[in-house]
Amino acid sequence: MAPAPVPPSLSRAELRAVFAQQTGAGTAGRGLVGIEVEAAALDPASGRAVPYAGPGGVRALLEELAAGRPGAVPQYDRTALVGVRLPEGGSVSLEHGGAVEYSSPPCSCVAELAGVTDRALRGLAAAAGRFGFALVPGAQYPFTAPGEVPWVPHSRTPAMRGHFEGLGPPGSAGVQVMSLALSTQVSLDYGGPGDLAEKLRVLSAASTPAAALFVNAPLEAGRPCGWLSRRMDYLSRTDPARTGVVPTLLREDVDVEAFIDWALGLPMIHRSAPDGGRCAAPPEAFGTLLRKGFGDGSRPGPEDWRAHLSQIFSDVRLRETLELRAVDGPPFGALCAAPAFWTGLCYHPPSRAAAWELLRGIGAAEHRAAVRDIARRGPAARLAGRPVREVAGELLRLSETGLRARIAAGAERPEALEFLAPLQEVAATGVTFAQRTLDRLREDPATFPARHIARHRIPG
């Protein structure tokens, strides 16, 4: 007699629970918006990346934040200080290559978010200045070569490097993404199942052409790299099963159940270790781990499922919020273009419907081909045979329409429209953030690092 099958360690209801607070019956979604800004920590004269340790390192910045603010809570990875929860809400943390990430609290509108983020970033920059370094947002460390990265002692780093390197060519650029890439990510919420399904497919489809408005990574090791977005180039060569556009999310019938099925098929990269850090998970699909366990007598629980969802790096990442990850981080003066664009497009149903009519039917392979083209040529690229500049310009118009509708309804303040101006200039002229950087480099290469940092650092 065959043994009875082992039930999974998490039920379907437990897997859905991550999304339940948003998709429960009667939930309409609160229309909140948040931002995560990753900034390179750089020597202001040479552009060299700042190390983790030492009196002028990024750890010293975290130590000051943790000690100097009543109510601040330091965050450790084993014994390494890697973040601080801020008493006013939000947090500061370190990426693998030393980038300083500010994560805002959720805000009621883009204008409120802009004020909260500006105050927080200027405070961080002032503190960094006391340690002799600058914080520069963008899409990639501009003056650091892949072999010069000052790694932060995250316990998950070896597991992630091992995962990407073990993939062979499909993971060939994963280590560069971990260490050099920067981004500005936007978090939005969702309501019931129908609202979530519509937002998932529209935002997934819009992420590719939208990226053309933001390309901002033309340098590597201080020299032109041949791409307008080296970050997008690297991401397009990193674990395609969990990055870029997700085919499932482009389907007309996408829902939470389809997303869960897709996520269960991905391997987990790292899990919690007994010493409080992270260690490599068995290289098996998460659904298999639910049945077979980790091999040490334990099986995944709810926190493992949440951790697994955080190890998905797709253009749209679904957890308690919708996280928009496709676009390059813009310069400091244009940071709020990202939340303004996504908020206008996402929170106005007529704009969402029009965006889907514009983009429906374009398959995942066509999106991936366009991403490679956009990384090289920006708005001059093509998506499924159509000029990306025209498609992105129409999405920008729909976003503006959505923001104006929110302003008329009292959900947004009028100044939110101003944040779209940098993107409108790109759409009108075809001249990207990346091209402007290349033009300034050619003016005087010898003085460029100091000029670039002075122009784009967060003022303190």
C-alpha positions as CSV (number, residue, x, y, z in Angstrom):
1,M,0.0,0.0,0.0
2,A,1.5,3.3,-1.0
3,P,2.1,5.8,1.8
4,A,-0.3,8.7,2.0
5,P,1.0,11.9,0.4
6,V,2.5,14.4,2.8
7,P,0.4,17.6,3.0
8,P,2.3,20.8,2.4
9,S,3.4,22.7,5.5
10,L,1.4,25.8,4.4
11,S,-2.2,25.6,3.2
12,R,-3.5,27.5,0.2
13,A,-5.3,29.9,2.6
14,E,-2.0,30.5,4.5
15,L,-0.2,31.3,1.2
16,R,-3.0,33.8,0.3
17,A,-2.8,35.4,3.7
18,V,0.0,37.7,2.6
19,F,-2.4,39.4,0.2
20,A,-5.6,39.0,2.3
21,Q,-5.5,42.4,4.0
22,Q,-5.8,44.0,0.5
23,T,-8.0,41.6,-1.3
24,G,-10.6,40.8,1.3
25,A,-14.3,41.3,0.6
26,G,-15.2,45.0,0.6
27,T,-11.7,46.3,0.5
28,A,-11.4,49.2,-1.8
29,G,-7.6,50.0,-1.5
30,R,-6.4,53.1,0.3
31,G,-4.6,54.8,-2.5
32,L,-1.3,55.1,-0.6
33,V,2.1,55.5,-2.2
34,G,5.6,54.8,-0.9
35,I,9.1,55.0,-2.3
36,E,12.5,53.3,-1.9
37,V,15.5,55.3,-3.0
38,E,18.9,53.7,-3.4
39,A,21.9,56.1,-3.4
40,A,25.5,55.4,-4.1
41,A,27.9,56.3,-1.2
42,L,30.7,58.1,-3.0
43,D,33.9,60.0,-2.3
44,P,32.9,63.5,-3.6
45,A,36.2,64.2,-5.4
46,S,37.1,60.8,-7.0
47,G,33.7,59.0,-7.1
48,R,35.2,56.0,-5.4
49,A,32.7,53.8,-3.6
50,V,32.7,54.2,0.2
51,P,33.6,51.0,2.2
52,Y,31.4,49.5,4.9
53,A,33.8,49.8,7.8
54,G,36.1,52.5,9.1
55,P,35.5,56.1,10.4
56,G,34.3,57.2,7.0
57,G,32.3,54.2,6.0
58,V,28.6,53.6,5.6
59,R,28.4,51.7,8.9
60,A,29.5,54.9,10.7
61,L,26.4,56.6,9.1
62,L,24.1,53.9,10.5
63,E,25.7,54.1,13.9
64,E,25.0,57.8,14.1
65,L,21.4,57.3,13.0
66,A,20.9,54.6,15.6
67,A,22.5,56.5,18.4
68,G,21.5,60.0,17.6
69,R,17.7,59.7,17.3
70,P,15.5,58.6,20.2
71,G,13.3,55.8,19.1
72,A,15.6,54.6,16.3
73,V,16.0,50.8,16.2
74,P,19.2,49.4,14.8
75,Q,18.9,46.3,12.5
76,Y,21.6,43.6,12.6
77,D,22.5,40.8,10.3
78,R,24.2,38.5,12.8
79,T,26.6,41.0,14.3
80,A,26.8,43.4,11.4
81,L,24.8,46.7,11.6
82,V,22.9,46.9,8.3
83,G,20.0,49.1,8.9
84,V,18.0,51.5,11.1
85,R,14.2,51.8,11.6
86,L,13.5,55.5,11.9
87,P,11.4,56.9,14.7
88,E,9.4,59.1,12.3
89,G,8.6,56.1,10.1
90,G,10.5,54.4,7.3
91,S,14.0,52.9,7.4
92,V,17.5,53.2,6.2
93,S,19.4,50.0,5.1
94,L,22.4,48.9,3.1
95,E,22.5,47.1,-0.2
96,H,25.1,44.4,-1.0
97,G,27.5,46.9,-2.6
98,G,27.2,49.6,0.0
99,A,24.3,51.6,-1.5
100,V,22.3,53.4,1.2
101,E,18.5,52.8,0.7
102,Y,15.8,55.0,2.2
103,S,12.4,53.4,2.5
104,S,9.6,55.8,3.2
105,P,6.4,55.2,5.2
106,P,3.3,55.0,3.1
107,C,1.8,58.4,2.3
108,S,-1.6,59.5,1.3
109,C,-0.5,61.2,-2.0
110,V,2.5,62.0,-4.1
111,A,2.9,65.5,-2.8
112,E,3.0,64.3,0.8
113,L,5.5,61.6,-0.2
114,A,7.7,64.2,-1.8
115,G,7.9,66.3,1.3
116,V,8.6,63.3,3.6
117,T,11.2,61.9,1.3
118,D,13.0,65.2,0.7
119,R,13.3,65.9,4.4
120,A,14.6,62.4,5.1
121,L,17.1,62.3,2.2
122,R,18.5,65.7,3.1
123,G,18.9,64.6,6.7
124,L,20.7,61.5,5.5
125,A,23.0,63.5,3.2
126,A,23.9,65.9,5.9
127,A,24.9,63.0,8.2
128,A,26.9,61.4,5.3
129,G,28.7,64.7,4.8
130,R,29.9,64.7,8.3
131,F,31.7,61.4,7.5
132,G,33.1,62.9,4.3
133,F,31.0,61.2,1.6
134,A,28.2,62.1,-0.7
135,L,24.9,60.2,-1.4
136,V,24.1,60.1,-5.2
137,P,20.8,58.5,-6.4
138,G,20.6,57.0,-9.9
139,A,20.6,53.6,-11.6
140,Q,24.2,52.4,-11.1
141,Y,27.4,53.2,-9.3
142,P,29.0,55.4,-12.0
143,F,32.7,55.1,-11.2
144,T,33.1,51.6,-9.7
145,A,34.3,48.6,-11.7
146,P,32.7,45.2,-11.0
147,G,35.9,44.0,-9.3
148,E,36.2,47.0,-7.0
149,V,33.0,46.6,-5.1
150,P,33.3,47.1,-1.3
151,W,30.8,44.4,-0.2
152,V,28.7,44.8,2.9
153,P,28.8,41.8,5.3
154,H,25.2,40.6,4.6
155,S,24.8,36.9,5.4
156,R,22.6,36.4,2.4
157,T,25.2,37.6,0.0
158,P,27.1,34.3,-0.4
159,A,23.8,32.4,-1.0
160,M,22.7,34.9,-3.7
161,R,26.1,34.9,-5.4
162,G,26.1,31.1,-5.4
163,H,22.6,31.0,-6.8
164,F,23.3,33.4,-9.7
165,E,26.7,31.8,-10.5
166,G,25.1,28.4,-10.4
167,L,22.7,29.3,-13.2
168,G,25.5,29.7,-15.7
169,P,24.8,32.1,-18.6
170,P,21.2,32.9,-17.4
171,G,22.7,34.3,-14.2
172,S,25.8,35.9,-15.7
173,A,25.1,39.4,-14.5
174,G,23.5,38.7,-11.2
175,V,26.5,39.6,-9.1
176,Q,26.7,43.0,-10.9
177,V,23.0,43.7,-10.2
178,M,23.6,42.9,-6.5
179,S,26.6,45.1,-6.2
180,L,26.4,48.0,-8.7
181,A,22.7,48.5,-9.7
182,L,20.7,51.3,-8.0
183,S,17.0,51.9,-8.3
184,T,14.1,54.1,-7.2
185,Q,11.1,51.8,-6.5
186,V,7.5,52.8,-5.9
187,S,4.9,50.9,-3.8
188,L,1.2,51.2,-4.4
189,D,-1.7,49.3,-2.9
190,Y,-4.7,47.4,-4.3
191,G,-8.2,46.6,-3.4
192,G,-10.3,43.5,-4.2
193,P,-9.4,40.7,-6.6
194,G,-10.6,42.5,-9.7
195,D,-8.7,45.6,-8.8
196,L,-5.5,43.6,-8.2
197,A,-5.8,41.6,-11.4
198,E,-6.3,44.8,-13.5
199,K,-3.3,46.6,-11.8
200,L,-1.1,43.5,-12.2
201,R,-1.5,43.2,-15.9
202,V,-1.6,46.9,-16.7
203,L,1.5,47.7,-14.6
204,S,3.4,44.7,-15.9
205,A,2.6,45.7,-19.5
206,A,3.4,49.4,-19.0
207,S,6.8,48.7,-17.2
208,T,8.7,48.1,-20.4
209,P,7.8,51.3,-22.4
210,A,7.9,53.4,-19.2
211,A,11.5,52.4,-18.6
212,A,12.5,54.3,-21.8
213,L,11.6,57.6,-20.0
214,F,14.0,56.9,-17.1
215,V,17.2,55.4,-18.6
216,N,20.0,56.7,-16.5
217,A,23.0,54.3,-16.3
218,P,25.4,55.0,-19.2
219,L,28.7,54.7,-17.3
220,E,30.7,51.9,-15.7
221,A,34.0,52.5,-14.0
222,G,33.7,56.1,-15.1
223,R,33.6,55.4,-18.8
224,P,30.7,55.1,-21.3
225,C,29.7,51.5,-21.4
226,G,27.8,51.5,-24.7
227,W,24.4,51.3,-23.1
228,L,22.0,54.1,-21.9
229,S,21.1,51.7,-19.1
230,R,23.7,49.3,-18.0
231,R,21.4,48.4,-15.2
232,M,18.7,47.2,-17.6
233,D,21.3,45.3,-19.6
234,Y,22.5,43.5,-16.4
235,L,18.9,42.8,-15.3
236,S,18.1,41.3,-18.7
237,R,20.9,38.8,-18.1
238,T,20.0,37.8,-14.6
239,D,17.8,34.8,-13.7
240,P,15.0,35.4,-16.3
241,A,12.7,33.2,-14.3
242,R,12.4,35.8,-11.6
243,T,13.3,39.1,-13.2
244,G,11.8,41.3,-15.8
245,V,8.3,40.8,-17.1
246,V,6.4,37.8,-15.7
247,P,4.4,36.1,-18.5
248,T,1.7,35.1,-16.1
249,L,1.0,38.7,-15.1
250,L,0.3,39.7,-18.7
251,R,-2.7,37.3,-19.0
252,E,-6.2,38.6,-19.2
253,D,-7.2,36.1,-16.5
254,V,-4.4,36.8,-14.1
255,D,-5.3,36.6,-10.4
256,V,-3.7,35.9,-7.0
257,E,-4.1,32.2,-7.5
258,A,-2.1,32.3,-10.8
259,F,0.6,34.4,-9.1
260,I,0.9,32.0,-6.2
261,D,1.2,29.0,-8.6
262,W,4.0,30.9,-10.5
263,A,5.8,31.8,-7.3
264,L,5.6,28.2,-6.0
265,G,7.5,27.0,-9.1
266,L,10.5,29.2,-8.3
267,P,13.4,28.0,-6.2
268,M,14.0,29.7,-2.8
269,I,17.4,31.3,-2.7
270,H,18.1,31.8,1.0
271,R,16.3,31.0,4.3
272,S,16.8,32.0,8.0
273,A,19.7,30.3,9.8
274,P,19.9,29.4,13.5
275,D,22.5,32.1,14.2
276,G,20.0,34.9,13.1
277,G,21.5,35.3,9.6
278,R,20.6,33.8,6.3
279,C,21.9,30.6,4.6
280,A,21.3,29.0,1.2
281,A,18.1,27.1,0.8
282,P,18.0,23.8,-1.1
283,P,17.8,24.5,-4.8
284,E,14.3,23.3,-5.3
285,A,11.0,24.9,-6.1
286,F,9.2,26.4,-3.1
287,G,6.2,24.2,-3.7
288,T,8.5,21.1,-3.4
289,L,10.0,22.5,-0.2
290,L,6.5,22.8,1.3
291,R,6.2,19.0,0.8
292,K,9.7,17.7,1.3
293,G,11.1,20.2,3.8
294,F,14.6,21.8,4.0
295,G,16.4,18.6,4.6
296,D,17.1,19.3,8.3
297,G,13.7,18.2,9.6
298,S,12.1,21.6,9.2
299,R,9.6,22.8,6.6
300,P,8.7,26.3,5.4
301,G,6.5,28.4,7.5
302,P,4.7,31.8,6.8
303,E,7.9,33.8,7.3
304,D,9.7,31.6,4.7
305,W,6.9,32.3,2.2
306,R,7.3,36.0,2.8
307,A,11.0,35.8,2.4
308,H,10.6,33.8,-0.8
309,L,8.3,36.5,-2.2
310,S,11.1,39.0,-1.4
311,Q,13.5,37.0,-3.5
312,I,11.5,37.7,-6.6
313,F,12.9,40.6,-8.6
314,S,10.3,41.1,-11.4
315,D,9.2,44.4,-12.8
316,V,6.1,44.2,-10.7
317,R,6.6,42.5,-7.3
318,L,3.5,41.4,-5.4
319,R,3.4,41.2,-1.6
320,E,1.3,43.4,0.7
321,T,1.8,46.1,-1.9
322,L,2.5,46.3,-5.6
323,E,6.2,47.2,-6.0
324,L,7.2,48.9,-9.3
325,R,10.8,48.0,-10.0
326,A,11.4,48.3,-13.8
327,V,12.6,51.8,-14.3
328,D,16.1,53.2,-13.6
329,G,16.5,55.5,-10.6
330,P,16.4,59.1,-11.9
331,P,18.6,62.0,-10.6
332,F,17.8,63.6,-7.3
333,G,15.9,66.5,-8.9
334,A,13.6,64.1,-10.7
335,L,13.1,61.4,-8.0
336,C,9.4,62.1,-7.6
337,A,8.8,61.6,-11.3
338,A,8.6,57.9,-10.5
339,P,5.8,57.9,-7.9
340,A,3.9,60.6,-9.8
341,F,4.0,58.6,-13.0
342,W,2.9,55.3,-11.4
343,T,0.3,56.9,-9.2
344,G,-1.4,58.7,-12.0
345,L,-1.5,55.6,-14.2
346,C,-2.4,53.1,-11.5
347,Y,-5.0,54.9,-9.3
348,H,-7.3,56.2,-12.2
349,P,-9.4,53.4,-13.6
350,P,-10.0,55.1,-17.0
351,S,-6.2,55.6,-17.5
352,R,-5.6,51.9,-16.5
353,A,-8.2,50.8,-19.0
354,A,-6.7,52.9,-21.8
355,A,-3.2,51.7,-21.0
356,W,-4.3,48.1,-21.3
357,E,-6.0,48.8,-24.7
358,L,-2.7,50.3,-25.8
359,L,-0.6,47.3,-24.7
360,R,-2.7,44.2,-24.6
361,G,-1.6,41.3,-26.7
362,I,2.1,42.1,-26.5
363,G,3.8,38.9,-25.3
364,A,6.6,38.4,-22.8
365,A,9.2,37.6,-25.5
366,E,8.4,40.9,-27.2
367,H,8.7,42.7,-23.9
368,R,12.1,41.1,-23.2
369,A,13.4,42.0,-26.7
370,A,12.2,45.6,-26.2
371,V,14.0,45.8,-22.8
372,R,17.3,45.0,-24.5
373,D,16.6,47.6,-27.2
374,I,15.6,50.2,-24.6
375,A,18.7,49.5,-22.6
376,R,20.8,50.4,-25.7
377,R,18.7,53.1,-27.4
378,G,16.2,54.5,-24.8
379,P,13.1,56.1,-26.4
380,A,14.4,55.3,-29.9
381,A,13.8,51.6,-29.3
382,R,10.8,49.6,-30.6
383,L,8.2,47.4,-28.8
384,A,6.4,44.8,-30.9
385,G,7.2,46.9,-34.0
386,R,5.9,50.2,-32.5
387,P,8.1,53.2,-31.6
388,V,8.7,53.1,-27.8
389,R,8.8,56.9,-27.6
390,E,5.2,57.1,-28.9
391,V,3.9,54.4,-26.5
392,A,5.7,55.9,-23.5
393,G,4.5,59.3,-24.4
394,E,0.9,58.1,-24.5
395,L,1.4,56.4,-21.1
396,L,2.7,59.7,-19.7
397,R,-0.4,61.5,-21.0
398,L,-2.6,58.9,-19.3
399,S,-0.7,59.3,-16.1
400,E,-1.1,63.1,-16.2
401,T,-4.9,62.6,-16.8
402,G,-5.0,60.3,-13.8
403,L,-3.2,62.8,-11.6
404,R,-5.5,65.6,-12.7
405,A,-8.5,63.4,-11.8
406,R,-7.1,62.7,-8.4
407,I,-6.5,66.5,-7.9
408,A,-10.1,67.2,-8.9
409,A,-11.3,64.6,-6.4
410,G,-9.2,66.0,-3.6
411,A,-7.0,62.9,-3.4
412,E,-3.9,64.7,-4.6
413,R,-2.4,68.2,-4.4
414,P,-1.8,70.3,-7.6
415,E,2.0,70.3,-7.3
416,A,2.0,66.6,-8.1
417,L,1.8,67.5,-11.7
418,E,5.1,69.3,-11.6
419,F,6.9,66.1,-10.9
420,L,6.0,64.8,-14.4
421,A,7.9,67.7,-16.0
422,P,11.3,65.8,-16.3
423,L,9.6,62.9,-18.1
424,Q,7.6,65.2,-20.3
425,E,10.9,66.8,-21.4
426,V,12.4,63.4,-22.2
427,A,9.2,62.4,-24.2
428,A,9.2,65.7,-26.1
429,T,12.9,65.8,-27.0
430,G,14.1,62.2,-26.9
431,V,17.1,63.3,-24.8
432,T,17.4,61.1,-21.7
433,F,19.0,61.5,-18.3
434,A,21.7,59.1,-19.6
435,Q,22.4,61.2,-22.7
436,R,22.8,64.3,-20.6
437,T,25.4,62.6,-18.5
438,L,27.3,61.5,-21.5
439,D,27.3,65.0,-22.9
440,R,28.7,66.4,-19.7
441,L,31.4,63.7,-19.6
442,R,32.6,64.8,-23.0
443,E,32.9,68.5,-21.9
444,D,35.9,67.7,-19.6
445,P,36.6,64.0,-18.7
446,A,39.3,64.9,-16.2
447,T,37.0,66.9,-13.9
448,F,33.9,64.9,-14.6
449,P,33.7,62.8,-11.4
450,A,33.7,65.8,-9.1
451,R,31.3,67.7,-11.4
452,H,28.9,64.8,-11.7
453,I,28.7,64.2,-7.9
454,A,28.4,67.9,-7.2
455,R,25.5,68.1,-9.6
456,H,23.6,65.0,-8.5
457,R,24.4,64.5,-4.8
458,I,21.6,64.9,-2.4
459,P,22.0,68.3,-0.7
460,G,22.5,68.1,3.0
